[in-house]
């Protein structure tokens, strides 16, 4: 299968930048393993400090990306853990907006 790239944005609440970083610095091993087992080859998250916007992208071997793992208990537990510092939906999932690729090099 070809490697696909997915990009999306989310938002953290103002003042939660350090806490967001701290939680990701100690990401749960079982969550990390789930992402790797789901053929997510790379997962990067960047923070715009001015707008509290997170920009994320993933390189995936296949069609699935982390946004499709929402029914997994580990992911649901992570969402609940992160819900107090992010904009979330009623199910605690982060409010997330897919982004459209407009340029690629090479």
FENKA-V562021 format. One record per pair of residues at least 4 apart in sequence whose ideal C-beta (glycine too) atoms are under 6 Angstrom apart, sorted by the first residue. I is the first residue (numbers start at 1). J is the second residue. Records with the same first field share a line. If there is no record, write none. Layout:
I=J / J
//
This chain:
1=61 / 62
3=59 / 61
4=60
5=59
6=58 / 65
7=57 / 99
8=56 / 96 / 98 / 99
9=53 / 55 / 97
10=54 / 94 / 96
11=52 / 53 / 87
12=16 / 20 / 52 / 85 / 86
13=85
14=52
16=20 / 85
19=85
20=85
27=31 / 32
30=74
31=74 / 78
33=37
34=74
35=40
38=64
39=60 / 61 / 62
40=58 / 60
41=59 / 61
42=59
43=58
44=57
45=54 / 56
46=55
47=54
48=53
58=65
60=65
64=68
69=75
70=75 / 93
79=92 / 93
80=92
82=86
83=88 / 92
86=94
87=95
88=92 / 94
89=93 / 95
//
